[in-house]
Structure formats: structure tokens, C-alpha cells
Amino acid sequence: MSSMTLSSQASQNLHFSVMLNEVLSSLHLHKDGIYVDGTFGVGGYSRAILQQASCTVLGIDRDPQAVKLGHVLEQENSHFKMIYGRFSQMKELLESQGIKVVDGIALDLGVSSPQLDQKERGFSFRFEGPLDMRMGQEGMTAAEVVNYYSEVQLSDIIFNYGEERYARRIARAIIKARAEEVINTTLQLANIVRSVVPKSRDGIDPATRTFQGLRIYINRELEELSEGLKAAEALLAPGGRLVVVCFHSLEDRIVKDFFRKKSQAPKHASRHLPMLPTLSNPTLKILTAKPLQATPEEISVNPRSRSAKLRVAEKLENASQEQGKLPI
């Protein structure tokens, strides 16, 4: 993204498509290709892909508000199709559209800036809003978890998904506070956390990790990612690219481990023994030995990109379309 474009987006206070240039170049776009924007959001990647190449783009999102924006883009560009659903189900969703293979898939993980900025969605501790945090606006809310889960359950969620060292202290404080009154708003929860967690030197709000942990748990984000990576691998045509942008270590670890697992050939138990039949062969080639990160220019305009890590893998030409079968 050029400096002019960055400055323009900043001045208009628009949503930023994190590492847009890097995503576009990594997808290796070509004419008549089929590409999937698995986390449509406000459509930044989809629009840019359509501008870069004469191709077909399918957007997927489980957020009804994002889907509405996608339908607007459908009216503007006949090469775009919006699909309501989870990217973990992209294989089934695309097959329902008659598509069995694609040339590239982009995933921008985590919560989007518009979701954070809408106080009624309950994702942010910056605003007073209902304690919701549901991306799909269905299922259990954060308020239900906070008010009805046990101290042990809350501690586990905050520690495992939020990587918060003070998880037990926070869980005890929540239990104590909810005995006095129901915890219904974002600021109620944030203030409870702030009352027991010391301020960090880097200026990060003490409530950050607790909110992250609850959000990831409620939306099953890590499970979604694991299933989404499998679906993407199955959908990619030989030479197709999978581009994933992560924002914290839990996500990045899952992507890194998946790429590594799928790019390694089975090993002999011993060089003196014949190789036994195996359940799988390498299907992916890792194109990023180390994850790409946002440029200083982008970070200065869009601080959210500071923690972004981009990993890319390519489907191997000889990858079997049917994995998991033993040779006869």
C-alpha cells in the first residue's frame, strides 16, 4: 500500500486492510483465477483483489453486518459472490456454489476494527456497551460466561485463551463482584479486571488479555482456525496459495505448526527397514521461512498492524486430492 493510500485512509478514518500489499503479492493473482476472502469483514482484501486481476472472488463471513456489506459489493461487481457462514466450513460452502478448487485463500484473523468500534457489539473495553462479543451474533454471550461460569472455568479461559498470568486473581474478583450485582457491561468487567491487575509498563490496558480470552472462547476462534486450515488445504488447486494474517501467538502457533506438519515428508523409522505405508504425503510448501510483518510506515498509520504476522504456503503440484488413503 502506497504512502498516499495510507495517508488517505488515515485522514478518512477508514478500516485498514492489514498488510494489504503483502497479502496481494503473496496470493500470486492471475487472470481468471478463483480466490477466497475467508474473513470478509468490510471487504478490503476482496475489493483489492478484484482491482488487481480479472478474476472471481468469494467472500465468507459469519457476521451478518459484514454479509450486508458483501451484498453491496455483489451489486457493484459481478465477479464477486458473498457467502454467509464460517470459514471453517468453506469447503462445503463453496461446493454448494459449484466450486471444488480455488487458486488462493486469504484469512485475516481476529476481531475487525469495525467490530471493535461498535460499542453495541461488546468487544471493546474502551466503550460502555453490552457484554456480548459474539462475531456471529448467535449463541452464548460474554455476559453469560462471566455471570454463570465457575471460578475455575473462568480462570482457565482467561489463562489459556488470554495468556493472562493473573487469571486466578481476575476470576476471584469476578465471582466476588457478580455476587453484588450482575455484570452486564464492558466497562463493568474492565473495571473489575483493572482493580486487581497492575498496570503494565508498555501502556497496554490491564483488561486486554481478559477480553481477548473471552472473545476467543465464545467464538471458538482457535477451533475455527484449525478446521479452516484443513478446509483451505483441501480446496487449493496445485500451485494455489494460502495466506494467513495472525495477531497473537496462539493463532500464529497453530498456523506455523499446520504448515510445518503439511510440508514434511514421512520419515523412516530406520534406514535399515523398508518404509511402511503412510497416511499422508507433503501437500504444502512453506513460502515464508519467517513470518512477514508490517512495515514501519504501515504501523505508524495503523497501530493494529504492529502485532500482525503473515505466513504463506503453496499447494504442491503432486499433492494428492484424496488424502488419508493407504496404497492398495
N, C-alpha and C positions, 0 to 999 in steps of 0.2 A: 504494500500500500504506500503510495507516494506521500511525501510530507504535506503536499497540498490537500490531499484527500483526508489525511489525519487531522489537519487543522480545520478543515471544513466540517468534519464530523464533530470535532470538539466544540466548535462555535455553535453548532445547531443542537448540541446535547443529544445526539442520536446514539442508538445502540451500536456498539462496536462488535464487529466480527473479529474475534481474536485470531491473530496470526493469519490473516486472510491471504496475503501474498504467498506465504509458505504452504498453506493448505492447497491453493490453486496449483502451484508448481508441483507439489507432491502428487496430486491426483493424475498428472500427466494427461490432461484433457485432449481429446481428439474429436474430429467431426463424426457425427452420427453415433457417438458413444452414449451409454446409458449410465447415469450417475445417481447416487442416493445421498440425500442430505438427511441423515437419520435423526438429527436433533434440530428440526427446522427453526424453532424459536420465532424470530421476526424475519427470517429468510435471507440473512446476509450472504451466507455461502451460496444458497440456491440462485439468487439474483446474479452474483458474481460469476458463477459457473456458466449461466445462460448467456452472459455478456461475453465471456471468453471464447466459447465454442458453440458451433451449431450442433446441439446435442439435446438429449432428453434428460430431464431432472425430475426425480420423485422425492418429495418431502414427506417426512414422517414425524409426527409429534403426538404426545398423549394429552397435551394441554389444549382444551377447547378454544382458548383465546388465540393460541398460535395457529390452530387449524383455520380459524376465521380469516387470519391474515393470509394463510396459504391459499384459500379460495379466491381472495382478491388477486393474488399473483396468477392464479389459473386463468382469470378473466383477461389479464394483461398479456399472458404469453401461452400460446397453445402447446409449447414444448414442455410445460410444467404440469405435474399432477400432485395434488395434496392428498395424503392418506392419514386418517385418524388412527392412532394406535401406538404401541410401544416399539422401540427399535429392536428390542429383544425378539420380537415376532416378525421382523422384516421379511424373512423368507416366506412365511405364509401370506403376509400382506401383499408382497409383490407377486407371488404366484396367483393370487386372486385377481391381479391385473394382467395376467398372462405373461409375466416376466419371470424367467428362471435363472438368468445370468445377467450380471451388470459389470461395467468397466471400472467403477470406482465408488467408494463409500467414504463419507466424511462424518465423524462423530465429534461434537463439541460437548463435553460432559459437564455435569453440574447444573446449577441454577443459572438462569439467564438474568441479564441486567433488568429487563422489564419486570420479571417476576419479583426481583428484589425491590424494585422501585414502587411497586403497587402494594401499599400498606395493607390492603384488604386481603392479600394473599398470605400474610403472616410469615414470610420468610426472613424478614429483617428485624433486628433489634434497634434499628435507627428510628423506627416509627411506632406509634401506638396503633396496634391492629389486632384482629382476632388471631389466636394462636392456631394457625391452620397448617401451612407448609406442604399441602398436597399439590403436586405438579399436575396430576390428572383431575383434581377436584372431585375425587371419589375415594371412598374408603376411610380409614381411621385418620383423625386429625392429631396434631401435636398436642392439643389440649387434652384429648382423651388419654394419650400416653402419659402425660405429665400428671394428670389427676388420678389415674387408676392403676398405673403400674407400681409394682413393689419397689422398695429401695434398692434391692439387689438388681432388679431388671433395669431400673433407670441408670444405676451406676455402670452396668455392663454396656448399655447403649452408648452412654456418653464417653466411656473409656475406649471401647472397641471401634466405634464409628467416628467419634470426635477426636480421638487421641488426646484426651484431656487427663492430665496427671492428677487433677483434683476431683475426679469423677465421684468418689465416695463422699467427699465433703459436700459437693453440689447436690447429690441425691438426698443426703440427710436434710439439707436446707430446704429442698423442695417438699419433702414429706412434712417437715415442720410447718412450712408456710401454708400448704394446702389444708392443714388441719384447722387453720384460722379462716381461710376463705378459698373459694375455687380460683384456680389460676387460669384465666381466660384470655389474657392478652400478652402480646410480645414483650411489652415493657415490664409487666409483672414478672415474667420469667427472667428477663435480662437483669432486672434489679436484684432478684434473689441470687443469681449467679455472681453478680458483681459484689454482693455483700460478703461472699466467702472466698473469692478468688482474688489474689493480689494482682495489681496492675503490672503489665509486662513492660520491659524497657523499650521494646520496639513499638509501643503505642497501640498494639492490637487490642481491641476491646476484650475484656475477660469473658464475655458471653459468646465469643465467636465459635469456639470449639463445641460448646454445648449445643448451639443452634445447628451447627454442621452435623453433629452426630444424630440429632433428632430427625433432621431433614433426610439424611441418607437412609436411616432406618425406616421411616414412614414411606418413602418412595422406593424402597428396595433397590437403591441405585447400584450397589455392588453386584447384586444378583442379576440386575438388568444388564450390566456391563458384561458379565461373564457369558450370559446367554447371547447377548448381542454380538460379541466377538465370534462365537461359534456360527451364528447365522450369517454373518458377513463373510466368513471364510467359505461357507458352503455356496454363497451366491456369486462370488467373484469369478469372472472368466479368467483363464490363464493370461497373465500379464496385468490383470486388474490390480488396483491399489486400494489399500485400507489405510486411511489417515485418521488418527485419533488424537484429540487435544484434551489433556488432563489438567486438573487444577490442584490436586493434592496427592499425597504419597500413596494412599490406599488404592486409588484408581490407577495411578501410574504403575504400581507394582503388579496389578492384575494384567494390565496390557503388556508390560515387559515380560512377565512370565509366560503369557499366552504366546506371544511372538517367538520367544525362545523355544518353547516346547514344540511349536509347529514348524520350526525351522531346523530342527535337529534330526539327523538320521538315527534309526535304531542302532544301538551298539551291541557288538558281540559280547556274550558273557565271557568267552575266552577265544583267543585267536587259534587255539588248538581244536576247537569244537565247531561244527557246522552251524551256520546261522539258522535259528529257528524261525518259523513263520511269525510275522508281527502283525499287529492290528492296524498300524498306520505307517505312512512314509511322510517325509517332509512335504508340506504343502505351501509354506510361505518362505519368502526370502526377506530378511530384515534389511531395510534401506537406510536406517538411522542407527549407527553403532551407538551413538549417544543421542538423547532427545534434543530436538531443536527447541530454542527458546526465543521469546520475543526480543526484538531489537530495542536498544535504549530509547530510540525515537518513539516507538510504539508505547513503551512503558510510561514515558513522560506524559503522553496524552491519555492513555488508558491504563491506569494503575492495576486494574484487574488482570491484565496480561502478564504481570510480574511473575506470577506463580505458574503460568502455563508451560506445559511440556508437550511437544508434538512428536509422535512416533509414527513411522510409516513401514508397511510391509507390502510385498508384492506376491500375488499368487503365482506359483511356479508353473511353467509350461507343461511339465509332466505330472502335475498333481492329479491324482485320481478323483473323478467326480463322485465316486462311491467309496467313502472311507469306512473302515471298520470291518472289511470282509477278508477272511483268510483265503489264501490261494487254494484252489481245488487241486 
